[in-house]
Amino acid sequence: MHTGKPEHLPGFSYVGFHRYALTFCTRGRDPLFTRQDAVALVLAQIVRAADEQQFALLVYCFMPDHLHLLIEGKAESSNCKAFIARAKQYSGYHYSKQFGAQLWQRYSFEHVVRDSEKTATIARYILQNPLRAGLVERIPDYPFIGSLVWPLPTLLEWMMTGEPV
């Protein structure tokens, strides 16, 4: 995965009712998300930032060395850049305090989801990451995926049937 400085969309404010596919990579691409306690700690801080910036956490997938998120602004003031900064700051601080190591590489990657793109397609792509990486043979076997909008069984059923949630 590219680790240089990604560019934001010129002229786009990143504020409001928009959807984003985000990827945060661990420092040095170290496999830090292989334990439930580490994932739970980081997820709690991601949720904290999402609540503060009024984002719905549609889908998440913690891969061993990176995190995929699909988020959606719930208010006119939902600020994606502020969400990214807070999410990485909060989780990085608490991770360092608990585990004594730096968590994130400096930059993250975001994709502004266009109106013509289906949320379901992006969610499916994110949830299938453990399969593509060969970590599991079935999505339900992967412990570090979920949503704060839909129950996991609903997401998994949707994944199997291809029907949107």
Order of alpha helices (4+ residues) and beta strands (2+ residues): beta-alpha-beta-beta-alpha-beta-alpha-alpha-beta-alpha
